[in-house]
Amino acid sequence: MAIDRFILKKLQSCTYQPMRQNLIRLFLIRIEKAWHEEEAQKPAW
């Protein structure tokens, strides 16, 4: 969770466009990973 806050904080202050794109890409990867982990924990009905 701390890394997510770090990424968001960096996104707010970053002005270098390639770095912003990489931070956004990284954040999206983290969101997808969390979503997949959540889906895996759901009981299979």
N, C-alpha and C positions, 0 to 999 in steps of 0.2 A: 504494500500500500504506500509506503514512503517513496518508492521509486515513481509511482504514479503522480504523487504531489510534486516531486522534483521535475518530472517531465512537463507537467502543466505550468509550473513556475517558470521553467526555461522557455516554454512556448510564449508565455506572456511578455517576456523581456527580450527575446531573440529577434534580431533584425536581419540576420544573414539568411537569405531565402533557402539555400541548400540545406542548412542546418535545421531550419524549421520543417522542411519536408521530411527529413530523416526523423525528427522528433515525432512528427505526426504519424509516420509509418510505424515507428516503434510503439507508440501509444495504441494504434489500431491492432498491432500484433498482440499486445498485452490484453486488450479487450477481447479479442477472439479466443485467446488461450483461456481466459477466465470463463468465457461463455461455454467453451467446450468442456471445461472441468465441471461447471455447474450442470450441464446436460448429462455428463457421465454419472453424476451423483444422484440423479432423479431415479426413482424406482421404475423398473420396467413393468408396466401393467400388463 
